[in-house]
Amino acid sequence: MTNLITGLVLAGGRGSRMGEVDKGLQHFRGKPMVAHVLERLTPQVDETIINANRNLDLYAAFGYRVVPDAIDGFAGPLAGLHIGMSCASTPLIVTSPCDSPFLPLNLVARLHDALIAGDADLAVAKTFDQAHPVFCLTKTELEPHLRAFLESGQRKIDKWYATLQVVEVAFDDNVDAFANINTAEELKALEPKV
């Protein structure tokens, strides 16, 4: 099953809860947060793309293709997913945010198994009652559908998902893997104690 899944790291946000800084480039346990995400996601996929809207050269230094949103104004994760779908060379694409350095090492396999078993358009991670919509695996052939949704002015990820055949994938055994770091306080709290 070669050349099947593209991994897309979503690093295109404003970082508003962290003082408008580029979250993926904030240091955590000795390296940028995005480096942790890349180390965990890249072995699970056939190609990797980073979606970023600033500091493109710094992201490119990690050795992967970097693509900005096609929609101006920090339009959110769906804009990142859209450009990822447009650029991917595979039939499937999986997303992870740049601020989730503990993502599961079996994320892609479990989402893929559920997508196939459920004959779904999209598989999304869930822990107990909490869905994690930015951890999803979907078909790149849905790009025109997503483009039309975005062109209509819509931005809400849940609203787009509601138009698809979605399967939720339980990761109740690995709740902490989906912790994302949104604030400077969370970043500091999760650093190992010296």
FIKOLZA-1660 file (N, C-alpha, C; in steps of 0.1 Angstrom, whole numbers, plus 5000, padded with zeros to 4 digits):
% residues 194
   i   px   py   pz ch aa at
   1 5008 4988 5000  A  M  N
   1 5000 5000 5000  A  M CA
   1 5009 5013 5000  A  M  C
   2 5017 5014 4990  A  T  N
   2 5026 5025 4990  A  T CA
   2 5019 5037 4983  A  T  C
   3 5023 5049 4987  A  N  N
   3 5017 5062 4982  A  N CA
   3 5002 5062 4983  A  N  C
   4 4998 5060 4996  A  L  N
   4 4984 5059 4999  A  L CA
   4 4979 5071 5007  A  L  C
   5 4988 5076 5017  A  I  N
   5 4983 5086 5026  A  I CA
   5 4994 5097 5027  A  I  C
   6 4988 5109 5026  A  T  N
   6 4996 5121 5029  A  T CA
   6 4994 5126 5043  A  T  C
   7 5004 5129 5050  A  G  N
   7 5003 5135 5064  A  G CA
   7 5004 5150 5062  A  G  C
   8 4994 5157 5068  A  L  N
   8 4994 5172 5067  A  L CA
   8 4994 5177 5082  A  L  C
   9 5005 5185 5084  A  V  N
   9 5006 5191 5097  A  V CA
   9 5000 5205 5096  A  V  C
  10 4990 5208 5104  A  L  N
  10 4984 5221 5104  A  L CA
  10 4991 5231 5113  A  L  C
  11 4998 5240 5106  A  A  N
  11 5005 5250 5114  A  A CA
  11 5002 5264 5109  A  A  C
  12 4990 5266 5104  A  G  N
  12 4986 5279 5097  A  G CA
  12 4978 5288 5106  A  G  C
  13 4977 5285 5119  A  G  N
  13 4968 5294 5127  A  G CA
  13 4975 5306 5132  A  G  C
  14 4967 5315 5138  A  R  N
  14 4972 5327 5143  A  R CA
  14 4979 5326 5157  A  R  C
  15 4976 5315 5164  A  G  N
  15 4982 5314 5177  A  G CA
  15 4977 5324 5187  A  G  C
  16 4964 5328 5185  A  S  N
  16 4959 5339 5193  A  S CA
  16 4959 5336 5208  A  S  C
  17 4957 5324 5212  A  R  N
  17 4957 5321 5227  A  R CA
  17 4971 5320 5232  A  R  C
  18 4981 5321 5224  A  M  N
  18 4995 5321 5228  A  M CA
  18 5002 5335 5225  A  M  C
  19 4994 5345 5224  A  G  N
  19 4999 5358 5221  A  G CA
  19 5003 5361 5207  A  G  C
  20 4996 5354 5197  A  E  N
  20 4998 5356 5183  A  E CA
  20 5012 5351 5178  A  E  C
  21 5018 5342 5186  A  V  N
  21 5031 5336 5182  A  V CA
  21 5028 5324 5173  A  V  C
  22 5038 5320 5165  A  D  N
  22 5036 5308 5157  A  D CA
  22 5038 5296 5165  A  D  C
  23 5027 5289 5169  A  K  N
  23 5028 5278 5179  A  K CA
  23 5037 5267 5175  A  K  C
  24 5037 5263 5163  A  G  N
  24 5045 5252 5158  A  G CA
  24 5060 5254 5161  A  G  C
  25 5064 5267 5161  A  L  N
  25 5079 5270 5163  A  L CA
  25 5083 5272 5177  A  L  C
  26 5073 5272 5186  A  Q  N
  26 5076 5274 5200  A  Q CA
  26 5083 5261 5206  A  Q  C
  27 5094 5264 5213  A  H  N
  27 5102 5253 5218  A  H CA
  27 5095 5245 5230  A  H  C
  28 5096 5232 5229  A  F  N
  28 5090 5223 5239  A  F CA
  28 5099 5211 5240  A  F  C
  29 5104 5209 5252  A  R  N
  29 5113 5198 5255  A  R CA
  29 5125 5198 5245  A  R  C
  30 5130 5210 5243  A  G  N
  30 5143 5211 5235  A  G CA
  30 5142 5213 5220  A  G  C
  31 5130 5213 5215  A  K  N
  31 5129 5215 5200  A  K CA
  31 5115 5221 5197  A  K  C
  32 5113 5227 5185  A  P  N
  32 5100 5232 5182  A  P CA
  32 5089 5222 5183  A  P  C
  33 5077 5226 5187  A  M  N
  33 5066 5217 5188  A  M CA
  33 5063 5209 5175  A  M  C
  34 5065 5216 5163  A  V  N
  34 5062 5209 5151  A  V CA
  34 5072 5198 5149  A  V  C
  35 5084 5199 5154  A  A  N
  35 5093 5188 5152  A  A CA
  35 5089 5175 5159  A  A  C
  36 5082 5176 5171  A  H  N
  36 5077 5165 5178  A  H CA
  36 5066 5158 5169  A  H  C
  37 5057 5167 5164  A  V  N
  37 5046 5162 5155  A  V CA
  37 5051 5155 5143  A  V  C
  38 5061 5161 5136  A  L  N
  38 5067 5155 5124  A  L CA
  38 5073 5141 5128  A  L  C
  39 5080 5140 5139  A  E  N
  39 5087 5128 5142  A  E CA
  39 5077 5116 5145  A  E  C
  40 5065 5120 5150  A  R  N
  40 5055 5110 5153  A  R CA
  40 5046 5107 5141  A  R  C
  41 5043 5117 5132  A  L  N
  41 5034 5115 5121  A  L CA
  41 5041 5109 5109  A  L  C
  42 5053 5114 5106  A  T  N
  42 5059 5111 5093  A  T CA
  42 5061 5096 5091  A  T  C
  43 5065 5088 5101  A  P  N
  43 5067 5074 5099  A  P CA
  43 5054 5066 5095  A  P  C
  44 5042 5073 5098  A  Q  N
  44 5029 5067 5096  A  Q CA
  44 5024 5069 5082  A  Q  C
  45 5030 5078 5074  A  V  N
  45 5024 5082 5061  A  V CA
  45 5035 5081 5050  A  V  C
  46 5030 5083 5038  A  D  N
  46 5038 5081 5026  A  D CA
  46 5045 5094 5021  A  D  C
  47 5039 5105 5024  A  E  N
  47 5044 5119 5022  A  E CA
  47 5039 5128 5032  A  E  C
  48 5047 5139 5035  A  T  N
  48 5043 5148 5045  A  T CA
  48 5043 5162 5039  A  T  C
  49 5033 5170 5043  A  I  N
  49 5032 5184 5039  A  I CA
  49 5029 5192 5052  A  I  C
  50 5035 5204 5052  A  I  N
  50 5032 5213 5063  A  I CA
  50 5024 5225 5058  A  I  C
  51 5013 5228 5064  A  N  N
  51 5005 5239 5061  A  N CA
  51 5008 5251 5070  A  N  C
  52 5014 5261 5065  A  A  N
  52 5018 5273 5073  A  A CA
  52 5015 5286 5066  A  A  C
  53 5012 5296 5073  A  N  N
  53 5009 5309 5067  A  N CA
  53 5019 5320 5070  A  N  C
  54 5029 5317 5078  A  R  N
  54 5040 5326 5081  A  R CA
  54 5052 5318 5084  A  R  C
  55 5064 5324 5084  A  N  N
  55 5077 5317 5087  A  N CA
  55 5079 5305 5078  A  N  C
  56 5075 5306 5065  A  L  N
  56 5075 5295 5056  A  L CA
  56 5089 5289 5055  A  L  C
  57 5099 5298 5055  A  D  N
  57 5113 5293 5054  A  D CA
  57 5117 5285 5066  A  D  C
  58 5113 5289 5078  A  L  N
  58 5116 5281 5090  A  L CA
  58 5110 5267 5089  A  L  C
  59 5097 5266 5085  A  Y  N
  59 5091 5253 5083  A  Y CA
  59 5097 5245 5072  A  Y  C
  60 5101 5251 5061  A  A  N
  60 5108 5244 5050  A  A CA
  60 5121 5238 5055  A  A  C
  61 5127 5244 5065  A  A  N
  61 5140 5238 5070  A  A CA
  61 5138 5224 5076  A  A  C
  62 5126 5220 5079  A  F  N
  62 5124 5206 5084  A  F CA
  62 5125 5196 5072  A  F  C
  63 5125 5201 5060  A  G  N
  63 5127 5192 5049  A  G CA
  63 5115 5187 5042  A  G  C
  64 5103 5193 5045  A  Y  N
  64 5091 5189 5038  A  Y CA
  64 5085 5201 5031  A  Y  C
  65 5076 5197 5021  A  R  N
  65 5069 5208 5014  A  R CA
  65 5061 5216 5023  A  R  C
  66 5061 5229 5021  A  V  N
  66 5053 5238 5029  A  V CA
  66 5043 5246 5020  A  V  C
  67 5030 5246 5024  A  V  N
  67 5020 5253 5016  A  V CA
  67 5012 5262 5024  A  V  C
  68 5010 5274 5020  A  P  N
  68 5001 5283 5027  A  P CA
  68 4986 5281 5022  A  P  C
  69 4977 5286 5030  A  D  N
  69 4963 5285 5027  A  D CA
  69 4961 5292 5013  A  D  C
  70 4951 5287 5006  A  A  N
  70 4947 5294 4993  A  A CA
  70 4937 5305 4996  A  A  C
  71 4932 5305 5008  A  I  N
  71 4922 5315 5013  A  I CA
  71 4929 5325 5023  A  I  C
  72 4928 5338 5021  A  D  N
  72 4934 5347 5029  A  D CA
  72 4928 5348 5043  A  D  C
  73 4935 5353 5053  A  G  N
  73 4929 5357 5065  A  G CA
  73 4929 5346 5076  A  G  C
  74 4938 5337 5076  A  F  N
  74 4939 5327 5086  A  F CA
  74 4925 5321 5088  A  F  C
  75 4920 5314 5078  A  A  N
  75 4907 5309 5077  A  A CA
  75 4904 5296 5084  A  A  C
  76 4914 5291 5091  A  G  N
  76 4911 5279 5100  A  G CA
  76 4916 5266 5094  A  G  C
  77 4913 5255 5102  A  P  N
  77 4919 5242 5098  A  P CA
  77 4913 5237 5085  A  P  C
  78 4901 5241 5081  A  L  N
  78 4895 5236 5069  A  L CA
  78 4903 5242 5057  A  L  C
  79 4907 5254 5058  A  A  N
  79 4915 5260 5047  A  A CA
  79 4928 5253 5046  A  A  C
  80 4934 5249 5057  A  G  N
  80 4946 5241 5057  A  G CA
  80 4944 5227 5050  A  G  C
  81 4933 5221 5054  A  L  N
  81 4930 5208 5048  A  L CA
  81 4927 5209 5033  A  L  C
  82 4921 5220 5029  A  H  N
  82 4918 5222 5015  A  H CA
  82 4931 5223 5007  A  H  C
  83 4940 5231 5011  A  I  N
  83 4953 5232 5003  A  I CA
  83 4961 5219 5004  A  I  C
  84 4960 5212 5015  A  G  N
  84 4966 5199 5016  A  G CA
  84 4961 5189 5006  A  G  C
  85 4947 5189 5005  A  M  N
  85 4941 5180 4995  A  M CA
  85 4945 5184 4981  A  M  C
  86 4946 5197 4978  A  S  N
  86 4950 5202 4965  A  S CA
  86 4964 5197 4961  A  S  C
  87 4973 5196 4971  A  C  N
  87 4987 5194 4969  A  C CA
  87 4991 5179 4970  A  C  C
  88 4983 5171 4977  A  A  N
  88 4986 5157 4980  A  A CA
  88 4987 5149 4967  A  A  C
  89 4996 5139 4967  A  S  N
  89 4997 5130 4956  A  S CA
  89 4991 5117 4959  A  S  C
  90 4983 5116 4970  A  T  N
  90 4978 5103 4974  A  T CA
  90 4962 5104 4975  A  T  C
  91 4955 5093 4975  A  P  N
  91 4941 5093 4976  A  P CA
  91 4935 5097 4990  A  P  C
  92 4944 5096 5000  A  L  N
  92 4940 5099 5014  A  L CA
  92 4949 5109 5020  A  L  C
  93 4943 5117 5030  A  I  N
  93 4951 5127 5037  A  I CA
  93 4947 5126 5052  A  I  C
  94 4957 5127 5060  A  V  N
  94 4955 5127 5075  A  V CA
  94 4960 5140 5080  A  V  C
  95 4953 5146 5090  A  T  N
  95 4957 5158 5096  A  T CA
  95 4961 5157 5110  A  T  C
  96 4970 5166 5114  A  S  N
  96 4974 5167 5128  A  S CA
  96 4978 5182 5131  A  S  C
  97 4973 5188 5142  A  P  N
  97 4978 5201 5145  A  P CA
  97 4992 5201 5149  A  P  C
  98 4999 5213 5147  A  C  N
  98 5013 5214 5151  A  C CA
  98 5015 5215 5166  A  C  C
  99 5005 5216 5173  A  D  N
  99 5006 5219 5188  A  D CA
  99 5002 5206 5196  A  D  C
 100 5002 5195 5190  A  S  N
 100 4999 5182 5197  A  S CA
 100 5011 5172 5196  A  S  C
 101 5021 5175 5205  A  P  N
 101 5033 5167 5203  A  P CA
 101 5033 5153 5208  A  P  C
 102 5021 5148 5213  A  F  N
 102 5020 5135 5218  A  F CA
 102 5011 5126 5209  A  F  C
 103 5008 5130 5197  A  L  N
 103 4999 5123 5189  A  L CA
 103 5002 5108 5188  A  L  C
 104 4992 5099 5187  A  P  N
 104 4994 5085 5187  A  P CA
 104 5003 5080 5176  A  P  C
 105 5011 5070 5179  A  L  N
 105 5020 5064 5169  A  L CA
 105 5012 5055 5160  A  L  C
 106 5000 5051 5164  A  N  N
 106 4991 5043 5156  A  N CA
 106 4979 5050 5151  A  N  C
 107 4980 5064 5151  A  L  N
 107 4968 5072 5147  A  L CA
 107 4964 5068 5133  A  L  C
 108 4973 5068 5123  A  V  N
 108 4969 5066 5109  A  V CA
 108 4963 5052 5107  A  V  C
 109 4970 5042 5112  A  A  N
 109 4965 5029 5110  A  A CA
 109 4950 5027 5115  A  A  C
 110 4948 5032 5127  A  R  N
 110 4935 5031 5133  A  R CA
 110 4924 5039 5126  A  R  C
 111 4927 5051 5121  A  L  N
 111 4918 5059 5114  A  L CA
 111 4915 5052 5100  A  L  C
 112 4926 5047 5094  A  H  N
 112 4925 5040 5081  A  H CA
 112 4916 5028 5082  A  H  C
 113 4918 5019 5092  A  D  N
 113 4910 5007 5093  A  D CA
 113 4896 5011 5095  A  D  C
 114 4893 5021 5103  A  A  N
 114 4879 5025 5105  A  A CA
 114 4872 5031 5092  A  A  C
 115 4880 5039 5085  A  L  N
 115 4875 5045 5073  A  L CA
 115 4871 5034 5063  A  L  C
 116 4880 5024 5061  A  I  N
 116 4877 5013 5052  A  I CA
 116 4865 5005 5057  A  I  C
 117 4865 5001 5069  A  A  N
 117 4855 4992 5075  A  A CA
 117 4841 4999 5074  A  A  C
 118 4841 5012 5076  A  G  N
 118 4828 5019 5077  A  G CA
 118 4824 5025 5063  A  G  C
 119 4833 5023 5053  A  D  N
 119 4830 5028 5039  A  D CA
 119 4827 5043 5040  A  D  C
 120 4835 5050 5048  A  A  N
 120 4832 5064 5051  A  A CA
 120 4840 5074 5043  A  A  C
 121 4836 5086 5043  A  D  N
 121 4843 5097 5036  A  D CA
 121 4855 5102 5045  A  D  C
 122 4853 5101 5058  A  L  N
 122 4862 5107 5068  A  L CA
 122 4862 5099 5081  A  L  C
 123 4873 5097 5087  A  A  N
 123 4874 5091 5100  A  A CA
 123 4880 5101 5109  A  A  C
 124 4875 5103 5121  A  V  N
 124 4880 5113 5131  A  V CA
 124 4882 5106 5144  A  V  C
 125 4893 5111 5151  A  A  N
 125 4896 5105 5164  A  A CA
 125 4886 5111 5174  A  A  C
 126 4884 5102 5185  A  K  N
 126 4875 5106 5196  A  K CA
 126 4880 5099 5208  A  K  C
 127 4879 5107 5219  A  T  N
 127 4882 5101 5232  A  T CA
 127 4870 5103 5241  A  T  C
 128 4864 5091 5245  A  F  N
 128 4851 5092 5252  A  F CA
 128 4841 5100 5245  A  F  C
 129 4836 5111 5251  A  D  N
 129 4826 5120 5244  A  D CA
 129 4832 5131 5236  A  D  C
 130 4845 5132 5236  A  Q  N
 130 4852 5143 5230  A  Q CA
 130 4858 5140 5216  A  Q  C
 131 4852 5145 5206  A  A  N
 131 4858 5144 5192  A  A CA
 131 4870 5153 5191  A  A  C
 132 4879 5149 5182  A  H  N
 132 4891 5157 5180  A  H CA
 132 4891 5160 5164  A  H  C
 133 4884 5169 5160  A  P  N
 133 4882 5171 5145  A  P CA
 133 4894 5174 5137  A  P  C
 134 4904 5179 5143  A  V  N
 134 4917 5182 5135  A  V CA
 134 4926 5170 5134  A  V  C
 135 4922 5159 5140  A  F  N
 135 4928 5146 5138  A  F CA
 135 4919 5137 5129  A  F  C
 136 4920 5139 5116  A  C  N
 136 4911 5131 5108  A  C CA
 136 4919 5126 5096  A  C  C
 137 4912 5116 5090  A  L  N
 137 4917 5110 5077  A  L CA
 137 4906 5110 5067  A  L  C
 138 4908 5116 5056  A  T  N
 138 4897 5118 5046  A  T CA
 138 4903 5116 5032  A  T  C
 139 4893 5115 5022  A  K  N
 139 4897 5113 5008  A  K CA
 139 4900 5126 5001  A  K  C
 140 4911 5126 4994  A  T  N
 140 4915 5138 4987  A  T CA
 140 4905 5142 4976  A  T  C
 141 4898 5132 4971  A  E  N
 141 4888 5134 4960  A  E CA
 141 4876 5144 4965  A  E  C
 142 4876 5146 4978  A  L  N
 142 4865 5155 4984  A  L CA
 142 4870 5170 4982  A  L  C
 143 4881 5172 4977  A  E  N
 143 4886 5186 4976  A  E CA
 143 4876 5196 4969  A  E  C
 144 4870 5192 4958  A  P  N
 144 4860 5201 4952  A  P CA
 144 4848 5204 4961  A  P  C
 145 4844 5194 4969  A  H  N
 145 4833 5196 4978  A  H CA
 145 4837 5205 4989  A  H  C
 146 4849 5204 4995  A  L  N
 146 4854 5213 5005  A  L CA
 146 4856 5227 5000  A  L  C
 147 4861 5228 4987  A  R  N
 147 4863 5241 4981  A  R CA
 147 4850 5249 4980  A  R  C
 148 4840 5242 4976  A  A  N
 148 4827 5248 4974  A  A CA
 148 4821 5252 4988  A  A  C
 149 4823 5244 4998  A  F  N
 149 4819 5248 5012  A  F CA
 149 4826 5261 5016  A  F  C
 150 4839 5261 5014  A  L  N
 150 4847 5273 5018  A  L CA
 150 4843 5285 5010  A  L  C
 151 4841 5283 4997  A  E  N
 151 4837 5295 4988  A  E CA
 151 4824 5300 4992  A  E  C
 152 4815 5292 4999  A  S  N
 152 4802 5297 5003  A  S CA
 152 4804 5306 5016  A  S  C
 153 4816 5307 5021  A  G  N
 153 4818 5315 5033  A  G CA
 153 4818 5307 5046  A  G  C
 154 4816 5294 5045  A  Q  N
 154 4816 5285 5057  A  Q CA
 154 4830 5283 5061  A  Q  C
 155 4832 5281 5075  A  R  N
 155 4845 5279 5080  A  R CA
 155 4845 5268 5091  A  R  C
 156 4833 5265 5096  A  K  N
 156 4832 5256 5108  A  K CA
 156 4834 5241 5104  A  K  C
 157 4844 5235 5110  A  I  N
 157 4848 5222 5107  A  I CA
 157 4837 5212 5109  A  I  C
 158 4830 5213 5120  A  D  N
 158 4819 5204 5124  A  D CA
 158 4808 5205 5113  A  D  C
 159 4805 5217 5108  A  K  N
 159 4795 5218 5098  A  K CA
 159 4798 5211 5085  A  K  C
 160 4811 5212 5081  A  W  N
 160 4815 5204 5069  A  W CA
 160 4814 5189 5072  A  W  C
 161 4819 5185 5083  A  Y  N
 161 4818 5171 5086  A  Y CA
 161 4804 5165 5085  A  Y  C
 162 4794 5174 5089  A  A  N
 162 4780 5170 5089  A  A CA
 162 4775 5167 5075  A  A  C
 163 4782 5171 5065  A  T  N
 163 4778 5169 5051  A  T CA
 163 4784 5156 5046  A  T  C
 164 4792 5149 5054  A  L  N
 164 4799 5137 5050  A  L CA
 164 4795 5125 5057  A  L  C
 165 4799 5113 5052  A  Q  N
 165 4797 5100 5059  A  Q CA
 165 4810 5099 5068  A  Q  C
 166 4808 5101 5081  A  V  N
 166 4819 5102 5091  A  V CA
 166 4818 5090 5100  A  V  C
 167 4830 5084 5103  A  V  N
 167 4831 5074 5113  A  V CA
 167 4840 5079 5124  A  V  C
 168 4836 5078 5137  A  E  N
 168 4844 5082 5148  A  E CA
 168 4852 5071 5153  A  E  C
 169 4865 5073 5156  A  V  N
 169 4874 5062 5160  A  V CA
 169 4878 5065 5175  A  V  C
 170 4874 5055 5183  A  A  N
 170 4877 5057 5198  A  A CA
 170 4892 5055 5201  A  A  C
 171 4898 5064 5208  A  F  N
 171 4911 5063 5213  A  F CA
 171 4911 5065 5228  A  F  C
 172 4901 5059 5234  A  D  N
 172 4899 5060 5249  A  D CA
 172 4911 5054 5257  A  D  C
 173 4919 5046 5250  A  D  N
 173 4931 5040 5256  A  D CA
 173 4943 5050 5256  A  D  C
 174 4941 5061 5250  A  N  N
 174 4952 5070 5248  A  N CA
 174 4948 5085 5248  A  N  C
 175 4941 5088 5258  A  V  N
 175 4935 5102 5259  A  V CA
 175 4945 5113 5259  A  V  C
 176 4956 5111 5266  A  D  N
 176 4966 5122 5267  A  D CA
 176 4973 5125 5253  A  D  C
 177 4972 5115 5244  A  A  N
 177 4979 5117 5231  A  A CA
 177 4973 5129 5223  A  A  C
 178 4961 5133 5227  A  F  N
 178 4955 5144 5219  A  F CA
 178 4956 5158 5226  A  F  C
 179 4963 5158 5237  A  A  N
 179 4966 5171 5244  A  A CA
 179 4972 5181 5234  A  A  C
 180 4966 5192 5233  A  N  N
 180 4972 5203 5225  A  N CA
 180 4976 5214 5234  A  N  C
 181 4986 5221 5230  A  I  N
 181 4992 5232 5238  A  I CA
 181 4988 5245 5232  A  I  C
 182 4978 5252 5238  A  N  N
 182 4973 5264 5233  A  N CA
 182 4978 5277 5239  A  N  C
 183 4984 5276 5251  A  T  N
 183 4988 5288 5258  A  T CA
 183 5002 5286 5263  A  T  C
 184 5009 5297 5266  A  A  N
 184 5022 5297 5272  A  A CA
 184 5022 5289 5285  A  A  C
 185 5011 5290 5293  A  E  N
 185 5010 5283 5305  A  E CA
 185 5010 5268 5304  A  E  C
 186 5002 5264 5294  A  E  N
 186 5002 5249 5291  A  E CA
 186 5015 5244 5286  A  E  C
 187 5022 5252 5278  A  L  N
 187 5035 5249 5273  A  L CA
 187 5045 5247 5285  A  L  C
 188 5045 5256 5294  A  K  N
 188 5054 5255 5306  A  K CA
 188 5050 5243 5315  A  K  C
 189 5037 5241 5317  A  A  N
 189 5032 5231 5326  A  A CA
 189 5036 5217 5321  A  A  C
 190 5037 5215 5308  A  L  N
 190 5040 5202 5302  A  L CA
 190 5055 5199 5300  A  L  C
 191 5062 5210 5302  A  E  N
 191 5077 5208 5301  A  E CA
 191 5081 5199 5313  A  E  C
 192 5091 5190 5310  A  P  N
 192 5095 5181 5322  A  P CA
 192 5102 5190 5333  A  P  C
 193 5099 5186 5345  A  K  N
 193 5105 5193 5356  A  K CA
 193 5120 5190 5357  A  K  C
 194 5128 5200 5358  A  V  N
 194 5143 5198 5359  A  V CA
 194 5147 5195 5373  A  V  C
% end
